[in-house]
């Protein structure tokens, strides 16, 4: 999801509203632009970074579940901005000792939904550490209530089970999304605007709607050429040049049309 360089007046109004809400927080807590904590590699869990595209800084994640959630955020057309490890919330535990809680993500939307603070946890962790986590979550809910935000806890059921097909598709398309940005322009003859991309667009405009397989067979007869066109179609789908139903598993029989 690329951040828009220009915003509409409505977007500016929403952004100003969020800025006003943040004026009541400390400078440290109000940091919605840069993460307040860096995630380091760990031996006991999957942590790392995702390079979404050249226009974004690498996105850090602390578990494979967080990584999967990032894929969902990146392909959600309603998501305007999001940031990992976005802010610190101070609270006192049962022993009156001050603690700091950092939610996993903050998510801002294009529509009228309030900005959300998101915590990603496996259901097993939520059960095993219920008492400890509830103190953090209580502090987060109180923080959100003060600043007109929504606090949500998201688990593997919501990320992987209920959205299994979408997540599969997003991961599949991710390998194609930045192909032309990532290739070494000095060592390849592949131009950014490949003639085959133009060919596919013209043919699909003519057909209006068809399967991936139909577009390929009607655009080329040579098997090597067809294989190249399949690759380019997935590149076009991943960058929204071609539309398809991503709630259904992508195959050569997926119905496509121009975006």
N, C-alpha and C positions, 0 to 999 in steps of 0.2 A: 504494500500500500504506500504509494508515494505521497509525501506531504505536499500539499498544494502551495505554490509560491505566492499565489494571490488568493485572497478570500473574498467572498461576497460580503455585502453589508451585514447580512444575517449572521454569517460566520464570525465577523468582527464583533458583533453584538454579543454573541455567546462567549467569545474569548474574553471580552471585557468583563462579562459577568463572572467568569471563573477567576480572573485577576482580582476582582473586588472581594471575592470570597477568601482569597489567599492572603489578603492584607492583614487578617487577624491572626495569622500564624507566624512563627518565627522564621527568620531567613532560611535556616536549615530545613525546617519542615516544609517550607513553601517551594522547594526545588522540584519543579515538574519538568525541567529541561534536561538535567543531567542526573544520572543515578547517584544515590548517596552512598552506595556500597558496591565494591567490586567483588565479583564472584570468582574465586580461585578454584583450580582443579582439585578434586577430592578423590581419595582412593576408594571410598565406600559408596559413591554415587556417580551417576553420569552428569557431568557438568561441562560446559563449553560455550562456544559462541556460534551464531548463525550469521553468515554474510548474506543479507537479503538482496541488496543491489549496491551499485556504486554511489548512490545518493544517500545512503544511510550508514551510520556507524554500525559496527558489528553488535548484535544483540546477544546478551549473556543469558544463560539459563543454568539452573542448579539441579535439574533432574530431567529425565527423558519426557516426563509428563509436562513440564514447563515448555520444553522444546516443541512438543506437539501442540500446545496451546498457542504458541507463537505462530505456527502454520495457520491455525484457524483465524487468528487476528489479522494476519497478512492478507487473507483472501476475503475478509468480511468487508463488503463495500460500505457498510455503515460506520466503520471505525475511522475516525478522523486522525487521532494521535494515540499512541500508547508508549509507555516507558516501563522498563523493568527496574526493580529496586528504587522506587521513586521518592519515598519520603520516610522520615522517622517519626514514630509516635511514642512519646514518653508515658509511662504508667507505673503504678506501684503494685507489686505482687502481694500475695496474702501475708507475707512477712514484712510488709511496709518498705521493701527494698525497691529502689527505682530501677526500672527496666526499660529497654528500648525495643520496639517492635517495628520491623520494616516489611510492609506488604510486598508481594511479588510483582504486582503490576498496577499501573493506573491506566484507565482506558477512557478516552473521550470520544463521543459519537457525533455524527453529523445531524442526527435527528434530535428530538426533544428529551431524550433520556438523560438523566443526571450522570455526571462522570462517576465511574466506578473504581473502587479499590478492590483488587482481586487477590485472593490467597489460593494457591494451588497446593492441594494435599491429596495423597492417596487415602482411601477410606480406612485402610489398616492403621495409618498414622493418626488419623482423626480419632480413632477408637483407643489406640494405645496411649496417646498423649492427651487425652480429653481434658483433664484438669489443667494441665500446663497451657494448652492452647486456648482454652476458654478465657483465661485471663487476658491473653493477647487480643482475642477476638472481641471481648467486651470493650477493651480500650479502643479498638478500631471502630466499633459501632458508635461509640460515644464521639469519637473524632469526626466521623462522617456525619453524624447528626448535627454537630456544631457547624459544619462547613458545607452542608447541603450536598453531600456525596452519598453513594450507596456502597456498602461493604458486601462482598459476595465471596463465598467459599466454593471453589470448583474442584471436582474430583475426577478420577478416571472414567466414571460412568458418564458424566456429561461431556468429557473431551473425547474419549475413545470408543465408548459403546454407542451412545446416542448419535454421534456424528462420525461413525466409523467410515462410511463410504466417502464423505467429504474429505476427511483427513487423509485417506488413501490417495484420493485424487490430487490433493494439494501437494503431498509429498512427491507424487509421480511427476507433476508439472514443474516442481521446483528445479529439477535438474535441467530443464529446458529454458527456464525464464530468462536467465542472464547470459545465454550462449554467446550472443554477438558482442556483449560487453566484455566478456572474459577472454575471448580468443586473442592471440597475439597478432595484431594487425600487420606487424613487420614480417611475419613468417607465414602468412596465409594469403591465398588469393580470394578468400571469402569476403565479399564486400558487405557492409552493413545492410544496404538495401539490395538483397540478392534478387536476381531476375526471376527466380522460382517463387519467391514470395509474391511478386507481382502476378505471375502466372496463376497461382492459387487464388489470389484475391479476385482476379478477373473471372476465372472459371466458377468460383463460388457465387459471385454476383449474378452470373448467368443462371446457375442452378437454383439460387435462392436458398434452398434447404436440401441437405443430403447427408449421407453417412460419410465418415472419414474415408472408408474404403471406396465409396463411389467417387468422391472427389479425386482420390489418387488415381484410380483406374481411368478416369476420364481426362486426366491431365497428363498422363505418361503411360507408355507401354513397356518400356525397358524396366526390368526388375530392380536394377541398381538405382535408377532414377526414382522409381516409386518409393524405395526405402528412404531416399533423401527427402522426398516430399512428405512422407509420414512424420519424419523428424521435424520438418518445418511447420507442419500443421500443429503439432503439440507446442512448438515455440509460439505460434500465433495464438493458440488457446490460452497458454500461460500468461500472455501479455494482453489479453482481452481484445485482440484483433478479430478473433473468431469466438463466437458464443456457443455454449453447450450447457446442458443440465448437469451441474456438478454434484447434484444429490444422487445421481446414478453413476455407477462405476464406469470409468472411461474405457472404451474398447474401440476397435475399428468400426464397430456398428453404431457408435454414438452419433446422434443427429447433431449437425453443426449448421451455423449460419453466420453471416457477417455481423460483427458487433456494431 
